[in-house]
């Protein structure tokens, strides 16, 4: 599976980082960085949680 970020849509709220800090983080400028775009079965729940909490729907898990 894969996490897809719609960068122009992301506003840097950081809720996704709180939900899945193992998979993503905000850099010093407030930009979201995906540490792992490709994810294994063990991380699917975390990735889905991060996508769910994004207030601007900038993340998708496919």
WOGI-V884371 format. One record per backbone hydrogen bond with DSSP energy under -1.0 kcal/mol. NH is the residue of the N-H (numbers start at 1). CO is the residue of the C=O. Records with the same first field share a line. If there is no record, write none. Layout:
BEGIN
NH = CO / CO
END
This chain:
BEGIN
3 = 37
4 = 60
6 = 58
7 = 5
9 = 6
10 = 6
18 = 14
19 = 15
20 = 16
23 = 20
24 = 20
25 = 33
27 = 31
30 = 27
33 = 25
35 = 23
36 = 23
39 = 1
43 = 40
47 = 43
48 = 44
49 = 45
50 = 46
51 = 47
52 = 48
53 = 49
57 = 54
60 = 4
62 = 2
END
